[in-house]
């Protein structure tokens, strides 16, 4: 089927919108949360148990089991710097894969070594929560866990956003965390959830999203990325940069590896221009940037560190 060329004309888009930003933000977020079934996620106080603590080189790593309601407890890790703690806390969100601490996700330990307290949730249906004995293909895993999410009455994205918000709730409850110095960062699916978490949680004071921002049309229909990124009915309401624009005017850095084959570079640039136009209208252009760096599907820790040091000072 040939796709129409006007799919980016969305009725809730920020494109050309000159009205009240907060009113439009609430409309976009309300529709977004409704489409992903987020209202079916458990609410109320969190229950936290410290399940283990160990040392990883010079770092201290704690593993918590955290839950709301009757959902299974979620593993959430806290990584503490051994020295040079700069007082800021980063919610680090991982993507698809088998190891949340190494390879392309080495920024969890990397940011801790730069002086940040890092909190990382194990997202629904990933890493150590892959209990179905599936072969390690991320599309197979997400297809299977979509069924699990359906049983809970929520979308796969809705369940994972719940996990990210649960980690944010844990952050605020930890002794020594300054609530005015909490940021979030992530790559790939972690880049997705860092965008969405910052959009829905105004207490996230700075965000770095790597390897994700584009348009849904490119990401899903042309590049055929994982189905877990899909939002039912999105063409009628918004595009990805419209959700990201709900972060404005808080600081947002978008990253892309120059050789990242998961995305169409012109589409990423177009999506960022749309996003930046909202920041421009709010007089916040200086706190929204798009940075590329050598390499493929990566989060550049030097760029992220500089961004957080500037905006979580």
N, C-alpha and C positions, 0 to 999 in steps of 0.2 A: 504494500500500500504506500502510495506517495504521500509524504507528510505535507500539510499546508505550510506555506511560507510565513504566515502571520501568527504562529503559535506563541510568539512572545508578547502578544497584546492581551494582557491579563487584567481582569476587572478589579483586582485588589492590588495591582502592581504600584510601586512607588514611581514608575515612569511618568514623568510629566506632572506629578501630583504636587500641588502648591498649597494644600490645606494643612491642617494640624497634624504634625508628625506623630504625636503620641496617639491620637485617634486612629490613624492609619496603622501604626505599629500594633495596636491592640487588635484591630480587625484581622491583620495578617496572622498574628500569633494565635488568635482564637480559632481561625479556620485551620491553621496548621495543626494545632493540638487536637482539634476535633477529627481531622482526617486520619491522624495516626492512632486514634482511640486512646489518647492519654488519660482521659477521664476514668478509664477502667483500671489504672494503676493504683496500688494501695496508697493511702494517705495516712497521716497521723505521725506520732513520735517514732523515732528510730530506736531499735534495740541493737546494742553493740557488744560483741564479745571479742577480746583479744585472744586469738588462737595460737599465735606463735611469735617469736622474735629471734632474729639471728643477725650475724654480722656478715656483710658482703664487702670484703676489703676494709676500707675505712668508713663504710656507711653502715648505719643501723636500719634494718628492715623489719617492720612489724606487719603482721597479717591479721586483719579483723574479719569477722563474720557479721554482716550488718543486714538488717531486714526491717521492712515495714509490713504490717498486716500479716497475712498468712502465706506470702510468697516465700520461696526458698531463700535462705540467707545468702547474701552476695559476698564473695571474697573481695576485700579492698585492701591494698597495700599502702603503707606509709613508709617513705624512705627519708631518713634524717641525715643531713650533712654532718660529718665528723667535726668540722671546724669551719669558721668563716660564714656562719649562718647569717644571711642577709635580711632575715625577718619576713621574707615573702613566701607564699605558698602557691604552688602550681598544681592544678589538676591536670595530670598527664593522661591522655586518652589514647589507647592503642587501636590498631586496626585488625584486619584479618591476619591469621598466622598461628604459629605454635608456641612462640616464646615472647612474652610481653616485655622482656628486659634486654634483649640483644638484637643484633641485626639492625633492621631499619627502625626498631623501637628502642635503640640504645639511649635515646634522649631521657628516659626515666632516670637511669643512673647518672647520665651526663649532666642533667640539670641539678641533681642533688650534689654532684661534685663541684658545681659552680656556686653552691651556697644556698640553694632553695630547699625548703621542705617540699617533697613531692608526694602527692596522693594519687593512686592509680586504681580504678575499679576494674575488675575482670568482667567484661560486658557479657550480657545474656547470650549463651550459645557459642562462646569463644574460649580459647585457651584451655585452662583447667576445668572449665564448665562444659566442655565438649564430652559428654558422657555416653554418647550413643554408639561408640565404636565405629564411627565413620572413617573412611579414608580421608586424609587431610587435604581435601580440595575445598576451598572456601565457598564456592558456589553450592556444592552439595550440602555443606554444613548449614549455610543460610537457608536453603530450601527446606531442610529438615526442621530447623528451628523456627521457621515461619509457621509450620503446623503447630508447634508447641505454643507459639504466641497466640495463634487462633484459639487454642483451647482455653487460654487465659482471657480471651475476649479482647485482646489488644494486638496491635501490629508489632512486627519485629523491631521496627524503628522506635515505636512507642515504648517497648520494654527496655531497649538500650538507653533511651533518653531517661527513663526512670532510673536506671542504674547510675548514669552520670549525675543526676540530681541527688541520688542517695549519697554518692561520694562527696558532693558539695555540702550536703547536710552534715556528713561526718567531719569534714574540714572545719566547719563552724563550731563543732563540739569539742575539738581537740585542744588541749591546754597549750597555750603559747601561740595560737594562730591569731594573727591580726586580721579581722574581717574586712578591713579596708585595703588589704594587700594580697588579695586572692586573684590569681589569673588562671587561664586554662590554655592548653596547647595540645595538638594532636596531628597525626599524619594519617592520610587515607580515610578509613572509616573513623579514625580518631579525629581527623580534620573536620569531617562532617559533624561529629558530635560536639567538638569544641565550638563550632559555629552555632549549632542549635542550642547548646547549653547557655552560651553567653547571650543568645537572643532572648531566651525565656527567663534568665536569672540576672536581674540588674546588679546583683552583688558581685558578679564577675567583673573585675575592674580593668582587665586587659586580656586580649585573646590573640593567639597565634594559630592559624589554620593552614596546614601544609597539605598539598596534594589532594585537594578536593574541589575548591570553588570552580564552577563552570556554569553551564545551563543544564537543566534536566533533559532537555531535548538531545544535547550532545552526549551527556554522561550515560543516559539510559537507552536512547533510541538509536544513536549512531555508534557509540563506542561499546554498547551492550555490557556495561559494568554490572556489578552484583545486584540482584533483585532487592536486597535489603535496603538499597538506597531509594527505592521507589515509594512514592506517596500517592495513594489512590486519588484520582481526580485532580491532580495538580494543575493541568493546563487551564482549568476554569478559574483559578484563583491567584496563583503566584508563580514566580520562578525562584530558583535558588538564591540569586542575589537579593531578592526581596526579603527573604527570611534573614539573610546576613545583615541587611540594612536595619533590621530591628535592634542590632547592637549599637548603632549610632546614638549619641556621639562619643561613646566609649572607644578607647584605642583598639584597633584591629589591624593585624598584619596578615596578609595573604602571601603564602610562599608556593613556589613551583620549581621543581628541578628542571633544568633546561632540556634534559633528555627524557623526561617523563612521558612515556608512550601511552599512559592511561587517559590522556586528555588531548584535546585539540587546542593548540596554543592560541590561535585567533579567538576561539570561543572563550577561553579563560580571560583574555584581555578585554573582550567585550563585556563579559560578566562583571569584571572589576570596574570598568568604566561606569556601568549602571550603578554599582554599589557606591563608587566614589561620588557620583552626582548627588546622592542623598547626603553624604557627609559634607559636600560643598554647600548644599542649601542650608545646612545647620551651622555653617561656619566652623566645621571641624575637619577640614581637609588635611591638616597636618598630622592627625592621629589615625589616618587610614592609609596604608601603603601596600604596594605589590612588589615583592622582591623575588627575583630568580637567582639561582645559584647553580654551579656545575653539578652534574649528576642526574640520576633518575628519580625514582620515587623516594624522596628523602625529606626530612625536616632538618634544616640548617640550624644547628644549636647556637652558633655564633650570632646569627641574626636574631634568633629568639631571645637569647640572653641580653643582647643590647636593647631590644624592645622592652623587655620586662624591667630591666634596670632603669630605663627612662620613665616608664609609666607606672611602676609599682614602687617608686623610690620612697 
